[in-house]
């Protein structure tokens, strides 16, 4: 299924790899121009830009460290500059808050530094970046936060990660109410476990986890980025105008 995003501009944080990369390419295929961010993977980010430009769309990649808020003011200025230089404007129709980190640890072993890094990246920066950009998001725009199936079912090593993502669901609910008069929708897409480089280290270190996930998923396999990118494309499209304040899980039926 396709969704028409012709003439739209999307900003995707963490767009150089994994689901962020897949999302950037999918929205470009739907007709959107794309600005994506990366923290340290400049080569990979520029490769995504090249793929998007090969589709006939406009694209740019910006480096930013979204652990906390220190880099946000400068990033917002550079975003406007890149928008004018590449797109001819500094407006946004779609904001996908995808950048995130995960540092595993069961309740009794979570270090404060790891908790802070998770919360600062997954929750704090997403909240304040959205706040900083709210006036640049066009009316009838789309804001998405990336959640996780781990807020519905519990796997002990992900307690801090799940907590950060659960908070985003509350943020989305309140922003949907706040920005609704402008026609802006705000939702959470909650993937299950995906076979991407975000989870690669864990899957490589514990290959048995893949079979456990597949055996506890209704469709009998681990998810892929292309299982979720279409859900994101739908929620960023005009077809989803009447969907807001929702958490939509795309997990293939994990732990039903």
C-alpha positions in Angstrom: 0.0 0.0 0.0 1.2 3.5 -0.8 0.6 6.8 0.9 0.9 10.1 -1.0 3.4 12.5 0.8 4.1 14.6 -2.3 5.2 18.1 -1.4 5.8 17.2 2.3 9.0 17.6 4.2 10.0 15.1 6.9 12.6 15.3 9.7 13.7 12.0 11.0 16.1 11.8 13.9 18.5 8.8 13.9 17.9 8.3 10.2 21.2 6.8 9.3 20.5 3.3 10.3 18.0 0.6 11.3 14.4 1.7 11.4 15.3 5.4 10.9 17.0 4.7 7.6 14.1 2.5 6.4 11.7 5.2 7.4 13.6 7.9 5.6 13.7 5.9 2.4 10.0 4.9 2.7 8.8 8.5 3.1 11.0 9.6 0.2 9.4 6.9 -1.9 6.0 8.3 -0.9 7.1 11.7 -2.3 8.5 13.5 0.7 11.7 15.5 0.9 13.7 14.3 3.9 16.2 15.8 6.4 17.7 13.2 8.7 20.0 13.3 11.6 22.9 11.1 12.9 25.1 11.2 15.9 28.3 9.8 14.5 27.6 7.9 11.3 28.2 10.6 8.7 29.1 8.1 5.9 25.9 6.1 6.4 23.8 9.2 6.6 25.2 10.6 3.4 24.5 7.2 1.7 20.8 7.6 2.7 20.8 11.1 1.3 22.2 9.8 -2.0 19.5 7.1 -2.2 16.8 9.7 -1.6 18.2 12.1 -4.2 18.4 9.2 -6.7 14.6 9.0 -6.3 14.3 12.6 -7.4 13.6 13.9 -3.9 15.6 16.5 -1.9 17.5 15.4 1.2 20.1 16.5 3.7 21.8 14.9 6.7 22.8 16.8 9.9 25.0 15.7 12.7 23.6 16.2 16.2 24.0 14.5 19.6 20.6 14.2 21.0 21.5 13.0 24.5 19.9 15.7 26.5 19.1 19.2 25.2 22.5 21.0 25.0 22.8 20.6 21.3 19.2 21.5 20.4 19.4 25.3 20.0 22.3 25.1 17.6 20.7 22.2 15.7 17.5 24.1 15.2 19.5 26.9 13.6 21.4 24.6 11.4 18.2 22.8 10.5 16.7 26.1 9.2 19.9 26.8 7.3 19.8 23.4 5.7 16.2 23.7 4.9 16.6 27.0 3.1 19.7 25.7 1.2 18.3 22.4 0.2 14.5 22.7 0.2 14.0 26.5 -0.1 12.2 26.8 3.2 12.5 25.9 6.9 9.0 24.3 7.4 8.3 20.7 8.4 5.3 18.6 7.8 6.4 15.4 9.5 8.6 14.9 12.6 9.6 11.4 13.4 11.4 11.2 16.8 13.3 8.0 16.2 16.7 8.6 17.8 17.2 6.4 20.8 19.5 4.3 22.9 19.2 1.1 24.9 21.4 0.0 27.8 20.2 -3.2 29.2 20.1 -4.0 32.8 17.6 -5.6 35.2 16.2 -3.5 38.1 19.0 -4.4 40.6 21.8 -3.6 38.2 20.8 -0.4 36.3 23.5 2.2 36.8 22.4 5.8 37.3 24.5 6.9 34.3 22.8 4.4 32.0 19.4 5.5 33.3 20.3 9.1 32.6 21.6 8.4 29.1 18.4 6.5 28.2 16.1 9.2 29.6 18.0 12.1 28.2 18.1 10.6 24.7 14.8 8.7 24.4 12.5 11.1 26.3 14.1 14.4 27.2 15.6 15.3 23.9 12.5 14.1 22.0 10.2 16.3 24.2 12.3 19.4 23.9 13.2 19.0 20.3 9.5 18.8 19.5 8.9 21.8 21.7 11.6 23.8 19.8 10.2 22.9 16.4 6.4 23.2 17.1 6.2 26.6 15.4 7.9 25.2 12.3 5.6 22.3 11.9 2.9 23.1 9.4 -0.8 22.9 10.3 -2.1 19.4 9.6 1.4 18.1 10.3 2.4 14.8 11.8 4.5 14.1 14.9 5.5 10.5 15.7 7.4 9.1 18.6 9.0 5.7 18.5 7.8 3.5 21.3 8.3 -0.2 22.0 6.3 -3.3 22.6 8.2 -3.5 25.9 5.7 -1.1 27.5 3.0 -3.8 27.1 5.0 -6.9 28.0 7.9 -7.1 30.4 11.4 -8.4 29.7 13.4 -7.6 32.9 16.7 -6.4 31.2 14.8 -3.5 29.5 13.2 -1.8 32.5 14.9 1.6 32.0 14.4 1.5 28.2 10.7 0.6 28.6 10.2 3.3 31.2 11.5 6.0 28.8 9.2 4.8 26.0 6.2 4.5 28.3 6.6 8.2 29.2 6.6 9.1 25.4 3.1 7.6 25.2 1.9 10.1 27.9 3.7 12.9 26.0 2.0 12.0 22.8 -1.4 12.0 24.5 -0.9 15.5 25.9 0.6 16.9 22.7 -2.3 15.5 20.6 -4.6 17.5 22.8 -2.4 20.6 22.7 -1.7 20.6 19.0 -5.0 19.2 17.8 -6.6 22.6 17.1 -3.9 23.0 14.4 -4.8 19.7 12.8 -1.5 18.2 13.9 -1.7 14.6 14.9 0.7 13.0 17.5 1.1 9.3 17.8 3.4 6.6 19.0 4.5 3.6 16.8 5.6 0.8 19.0 7.7 -1.9 17.3 8.4 -5.3 18.6 11.9 -6.8 18.4 13.4 -6.0 15.0 16.2 -7.7 13.2 18.2 -4.5 12.7 21.6 -3.3 13.7 20.0 -1.6 16.8 19.6 -5.1 18.2 22.5 -6.7 16.5 24.9 -6.9 19.4 22.3 -8.5 21.6 21.2 -11.0 19.0 24.9 -11.9 18.2 25.7 -12.3 21.8 22.6 -14.3 22.6 21.5 -16.1 19.4 18.9 -18.1 21.3 17.0 -14.9 21.9 16.0 -14.9 18.2 14.2 -18.2 18.5 12.6 -17.2 21.7 11.2 -14.1 20.1 10.0 -16.0 17.0 8.4 -18.6 19.1 6.4 -16.0 21.1 5.3 -14.0 18.1 2.0 -14.8 16.4 3.6 -14.7 12.9 6.4 -16.9 14.0 9.4 -14.7 13.2 11.4 -11.7 14.3 10.3 -8.4 12.8 12.1 -6.4 10.1 12.3 -2.7 9.5 10.1 -3.0 6.5 7.3 -4.5 8.7 7.1 -1.1 10.5 8.0 1.5 7.9 4.6 1.2 6.3 2.9 1.8 9.6 4.9 5.0 10.0 4.1 6.0 6.4 0.4 5.6 7.1 0.5 7.7 10.3 2.4 10.5 8.5 0.0 10.6 5.6 -3.3 12.4 5.0 -5.1 9.0 5.5 -4.3 9.2 9.2 -5.8 12.6 9.8 -8.3 11.2 12.3 -5.8 9.1 14.3 -4.1 11.0 17.1 -3.1 10.4 20.7 -2.7 6.7 20.0 0.0 4.1 20.6 0.0 1.7 17.7 2.0 -1.5 18.2 3.6 -3.1 15.2 5.0 -6.3 16.7 3.6 -9.1 14.6 1.7 -10.2 17.8 4.5 -10.6 20.3 3.4 -12.2 23.6 -0.3 -12.2 22.8 
